Structure formats: structure tokens, C-alpha cells
Amino acid sequence: MLVTAFDTETGLPIRLLHDRVLVRVDTGDGERRSAAGIVIPATASVGHRLAWATAVAVGPLVRMVQTDDRVLFDPDDRSEVELHGREYVLLRERDIHAVAAQRVDDNATGLYL
């Protein structure tokens, strides 16, 4: 799927290639609550955490992710890019650990052969 935005420097349309997924990271930098309702401040030290993001564009070889899907990925393995003043992360489909969407099929393996 094409990214509908244009590069601000060149004015050219942007197309993702191969198995790339462009995501917008959900803002989760503030305080959060535990399942029991305890407030955890943003400065609290936590172990290694995966992050959720929303897919905004996908390349032509991406099989399991569509735009507007929520994806789970490792924030340490990412490439950041800025388009129109907004921060995005560029991932390979194989670096995505999970997809959250209404259409997810329980029988799909997602394996690359």
C-alpha cells in the first residue's frame, strides 16, 4: 500500500518496499496503572518491555499486517524516521511479534518459507 504523504524535502510520493511496515508508536510515556489500579509513575524502572504501535503503511510483500492494525514490537530494534514533523518507526514484518486486529485468523501461521 502506498503512503499517501509526500516527502517534505523533495515533494515526491513515498512507497514502502518489500516487507517493510511504517508504524506510529502509541504514546505511553506518562504514568500508567497496574491491573489492580496502582499508579506507576513514568520514572519507575521496568524490565525490558515490548511496545505497541499502529501500522500506517505496509510494503507490497507484507502478508499479516494491514494499515490501522496494532502491532507489538521490540523498541530496541527499530529505525526512526520523521515525516511532516511526526515521528514514525520503520520495521520489517518479521520483527513484529504480534498483530491485534478484528480480522486476525487463528489458523494463520505467519511463517515465511
C-alpha positions in Angstrom: 0.0 0.0 0.0 1.3 3.5 -0.8 2.0 6.0 1.8 -0.3 8.9 0.8 2.1 11.5 2.2 4.8 13.2 0.3 8.4 13.8 1.4 8.6 17.4 2.5 12.1 17.9 1.1 11.6 16.6 -2.4 7.8 16.7 -2.7 7.8 13.1 -4.1 5.4 10.3 -3.0 6.8 7.6 -0.7 6.3 3.9 -1.3 7.4 1.3 1.2 9.4 -1.6 -0.4 9.5 -5.3 0.3 8.3 -6.4 3.8 8.6 -3.0 5.5 5.9 -1.7 7.9 5.7 2.0 8.9 4.2 2.5 12.3 3.3 5.3 14.6 4.2 4.5 18.2 1.5 4.8 20.8 2.3 7.4 23.3 2.8 5.6 26.6 5.5 7.8 28.1 3.3 9.0 31.0 2.2 7.2 34.1 0.2 4.1 33.8 -2.0 1.9 36.1 -1.5 -1.7 37.0 -4.3 -4.2 36.7 -5.1 -3.6 40.4 -5.3 0.1 39.9 -2.0 1.1 41.3 -0.5 4.2 39.6 3.0 3.5 38.3 4.9 6.8 37.6 6.7 7.3 34.3 10.1 7.4 36.1 9.7 3.9 37.5 12.3 1.4 36.4 10.8 -1.6 34.5 12.4 -4.5 32.8 12.6 -5.0 29.0 9.2 -4.1 27.6 7.8 -4.5 24.1 5.8 -1.6 22.6 2.5 -1.2 20.8 2.2 0.9 17.6 -0.3 1.5 14.8 0.6 0.5 11.3 0.2 3.5 9.0 1.6 1.9 5.8 2.8 -1.5 4.6 5.0 -2.7 1.8 3.8 -5.0 -1.1 5.3 -8.2 0.4 3.7 -7.8 3.9 1.3 -10.7 4.5 0.0 -10.5 8.0 -0.3 -6.7 8.7 -2.6 -4.1 7.3 -2.9 -0.4 7.8 -4.5 0.6 11.1 -3.6 -2.8 12.8 -1.9 -2.5 16.2 1.4 -4.3 16.2 3.7 -5.4 19.1 7.5 -4.9 18.5 10.8 -4.6 20.4 11.5 -0.8 20.7 15.3 -1.5 20.8 15.3 -2.9 17.2 13.9 0.0 15.3 14.7 2.6 12.7 13.1 6.0 13.3 12.1 8.4 10.5 10.4 11.8 10.6 7.7 12.7 8.0 5.8 16.0 8.2 7.1 16.7 11.7 5.8 13.4 13.1 8.0 10.5 14.3 7.5 7.1 12.8 9.3 3.7 13.1 10.2 1.6 10.1 10.1 -2.2 10.8 10.4 -5.4 8.9 7.4 -7.7 9.1 9.5 -10.4 10.7 10.4 -8.1 13.6 6.7 -7.7 14.6 5.8 -10.1 17.5 2.0 -9.8 17.3 -0.9 -8.2 15.5 -4.1 -7.0 17.1 -7.0 -6.7 14.7 -10.6 -7.8 14.3 -9.7 -9.9 11.2 -6.9 -11.9 12.7 -7.3 -15.6 11.7 -6.5 -18.3 14.3 -5.3 -20.7 11.7 -2.8 -18.4 10.0 0.8 -19.3 10.9 2.6 -16.3 9.6 5.6 -18.4 8.7 8.0 -17.5 5.9 9.1 -20.5 3.9 
